[in-house]
Amino acid sequence: MEAINILYDSGLNRPLVIEKPDMCPLCHNGIDPIAISAFCNNKKWNKDDCLQVVYRCTKKECRNIFISYYSAKDYGCGSFEYKHSKPINKKEQNFTDVIKGLSPNFCLIYNQSHSAEQDGLAEICGVGYRKALEFLVKDYLIKKNPEKEEEVKAKLLGSCISEYITSENIKKIARRAVWLGNDETHYVRKWEGKDLHDLKRLIDITIYWMEAEKLTEEAETEMPDGI
């Protein structure tokens, strides 16, 4: 932290110590950015963009300008809390060829949700992750049970997991991912101690077990017993 001169819309100019972002939103490197200018709109003291600070990235390969936004901790705008920085050079989540081949729609929906999350739209991206999970699980089941495609498409996701998934590892984790995914769509949350990070972690574990199962099947086909 360091003192930054902040210009208020009242004309006051005073130095304040504020928390600086520790990562550039454009190159995604850890940095100690250089503050160029800062302006506080007192009339927006209860908004998340009350204070706007212009920074420059210190990485030689970047050195781009970005703006960080802060909310006021008090009515007098004498202290601030860091919220986010923009613009963002968004990252895509990379998936293995196994998952891309299994469910291209899952990869697409997941990355659209990831894009919304990077834009700070935390209240809606969880719904997208829940939809991505449904495509992942149902595409997985349809690949394994093509004769039951219409049944899988029509059933609720929870029922599909309970009735059709034979792998206990996938079943246990996918079921819990659905619980948290459903929380993202409901007015009242059931799992108060869990958040978006936990949902994404469970999706990652579900992917892990699906990949492991597929790779095991391929290894057994390539190297059958008894040879």
C-alpha positions in Angstrom: 0.0 0.0 0.0 1.1 3.6 -0.6 -0.4 7.0 -0.4 -2.0 8.2 -3.7 -3.2 11.8 -4.3 -7.0 11.7 -4.8 -8.9 14.5 -6.5 -12.4 14.9 -5.1 -15.3 16.5 -7.1 -15.4 19.2 -4.4 -12.0 20.3 -5.6 -10.2 18.8 -2.5 -6.9 17.0 -3.3 -5.4 14.9 -0.6 -3.2 11.8 -0.3 -4.7 8.6 1.0 -3.3 5.1 1.5 -5.4 2.6 -0.6 -5.0 -1.0 -1.6 -3.5 -1.3 -5.0 -4.4 -4.2 -7.3 -1.6 -6.9 -7.4 -2.4 -8.2 -10.9 -2.7 -6.5 -14.3 -6.1 -7.3 -15.9 -4.5 -7.2 -19.3 -1.3 -9.3 -19.0 -2.4 -11.2 -15.9 1.0 -10.8 -14.3 1.6 -10.0 -10.7 2.6 -6.3 -10.4 3.0 -3.3 -8.2 1.3 -0.8 -10.6 2.2 2.8 -10.9 -0.7 5.2 -10.0 -1.1 8.0 -12.5 -4.2 9.8 -11.3 -7.2 9.2 -9.1 -10.7 10.8 -8.9 -13.4 10.4 -6.3 -17.0 11.3 -7.1 -18.5 12.1 -3.6 -22.0 11.9 -5.0 -21.4 8.1 -5.7 -20.0 7.3 -2.3 -22.3 4.3 -2.0 -21.4 2.8 -5.4 -18.6 0.4 -6.3 -17.1 2.9 -8.7 -16.9 5.9 -6.2 -13.2 6.1 -6.7 -11.4 5.5 -10.0 -7.7 5.2 -10.1 -5.7 5.1 -13.4 -2.7 2.7 -13.1 0.1 1.6 -15.5 1.3 -2.0 -15.5 5.0 -2.2 -14.7 5.8 -5.3 -16.7 8.1 -4.5 -19.6 6.1 -6.6 -22.1 2.9 -4.9 -21.2 3.0 -1.4 -19.6 -0.6 -0.8 -20.5 -3.0 1.6 -18.7 -6.0 0.3 -16.8 -8.5 1.7 -14.3 -9.3 0.2 -10.9 -12.6 0.9 -9.1 -13.1 1.3 -5.4 -16.1 1.7 -3.1 -16.1 4.1 -0.1 -16.0 2.6 3.3 -17.5 5.7 4.9 -19.8 8.6 4.0 -16.9 11.1 3.9 -15.0 9.0 1.3 -11.9 8.9 3.6 -11.2 5.2 3.0 -11.8 2.8 0.2 -12.2 -0.9 -0.7 -10.8 -2.3 -4.0 -13.4 -3.9 -6.2 -12.1 -4.6 -9.7 -10.0 -3.4 -12.7 -10.8 -2.8 -16.3 -10.4 -3.4 -19.2 -9.9 -7.2 -18.9 -8.0 -9.3 -21.3 -10.2 -12.4 -20.8 -8.8 -15.8 -20.3 -10.5 -18.9 -21.7 -10.6 -22.2 -19.8 -8.7 -24.8 -21.8 -10.1 -28.3 -21.9 -8.5 -31.5 -23.0 -9.3 -33.2 -26.3 -11.2 -35.9 -24.2 -13.7 -33.3 -22.9 -13.9 -31.3 -26.2 -14.8 -34.6 -27.9 -17.2 -35.6 -25.2 -19.2 -32.3 -25.0 -18.3 -29.3 -27.2 -21.4 -27.5 -25.9 -20.1 -27.9 -22.3 -16.9 -26.2 -23.3 -18.8 -23.4 -25.1 -21.2 -22.7 -22.2 -18.5 -23.0 -19.5 -16.4 -20.4 -21.3 -19.3 -18.0 -21.8 -20.0 -18.3 -18.0 -16.3 -17.8 -17.3 -16.4 -14.6 -19.5 -19.3 -13.3 -17.5 -17.5 -14.0 -14.2 -14.4 -12.1 -15.4 -16.8 -9.2 -16.1 -17.8 -9.3 -12.5 -21.3 -10.7 -13.2 -21.1 -13.1 -10.3 -24.8 -13.3 -9.8 -25.5 -14.7 -13.2 -22.5 -16.8 -14.2 -23.3 -19.5 -11.7 -26.5 -20.2 -13.7 -24.3 -20.7 -16.7 -22.0 -23.0 -15.0 -25.0 -25.1 -13.8 -26.2 -25.3 -17.5 -22.7 -26.3 -18.6 -22.7 -29.1 -16.0 -26.0 -30.4 -17.4 -24.6 -30.6 -20.9 -21.4 -32.3 -19.7 -23.2 -35.0 -17.7 -26.0 -35.7 -20.3 -23.5 -35.8 -23.2 -21.4 -38.2 -21.2 -24.4 -40.4 -20.5 -25.6 -40.3 -24.2 -22.1 -41.4 -25.4 -22.2 -44.3 -23.0 -25.9 -45.2 -23.6 -26.9 -44.0 -27.1 -30.0 -46.1 -26.9 -31.3 -44.0 -24.0 -30.6 -40.6 -25.6 -34.2 -39.4 -25.5 -34.7 -40.6 -21.9 -31.5 -38.8 -20.8 -32.6 -35.6 -22.6 -36.0 -35.6 -20.9 -35.0 -36.5 -17.3 -34.0 -34.1 -14.6 -30.2 -33.9 -14.2 -30.3 -35.3 -10.6 -32.3 -38.3 -11.8 -29.9 -39.0 -14.7 -27.0 -39.0 -12.3 -28.7 -41.4 -9.8 -30.1 -43.8 -12.4 -27.6 -43.9 -15.2 -24.1 -43.2 -13.9 -22.3 -46.4 -12.9 -19.0 -44.8 -11.7 -19.3 -44.1 -8.0 -16.6 -41.4 -8.2 -18.4 -39.5 -10.9 -21.8 -40.0 -9.3 -20.7 -38.7 -5.9 -19.0 -35.6 -7.2 -21.5 -34.8 -10.0 -24.4 -35.0 -7.5 -22.7 -32.5 -5.3 -22.0 -30.2 -8.2 -25.7 -30.2 -9.0 -26.5 -29.3 -5.4 -24.3 -26.2 -5.7 -25.4 -25.4 -9.2 -29.1 -25.5 -8.2 -28.2 -23.0 -5.4 -27.1 -20.6 -8.1 -30.7 -20.6 -9.5 -32.7 -20.4 -6.4 -33.9 -17.5 -4.2 -32.7 -19.1 -1.0 -29.4 -20.9 -0.9 -29.2 -24.3 0.8 -25.4 -24.5 1.0 -24.6 -21.2 2.7 -21.0 -22.1 3.3 -20.3 -22.8 -0.4 -19.8 -20.4 -3.3 -19.0 -20.2 -7.0 -15.4 -21.4 -6.4 -16.7 -24.6 -4.8 -19.1 -25.2 -7.8 -16.3 -24.8 -10.3 -14.0 -27.1 -8.2 -16.6 -29.9 -8.2 -17.1 -29.5 -12.0 -13.3 -29.8 -12.3 -13.3 -33.0 -10.3 -16.2 -34.4 -12.3 -14.1 -33.7 -15.5 -11.1 -35.4 -13.9 -13.0 -38.7 -13.2 -14.6 -38.7 -16.7 -11.2 -38.2 -18.3 -9.7 -40.9 -16.1 -12.4 -43.3 -17.1 -12.1 -42.6 -20.8 -8.3 -42.9 -20.8 -8.5 -46.2 -18.8 -10.9 -47.6 -21.4 -8.5 -46.6 -24.2 -5.6 -48.2 -22.4 -7.5 -51.4 -21.9 -8.5 -51.5 -25.6 -5.0 -50.9 -26.8 -3.5 -53.4 -24.4 -6.1 -56.1 -23.7 -5.6 -58.8 -21.1 -4.3 -62.2 -22.1 -1.7 -61.1 -24.7 
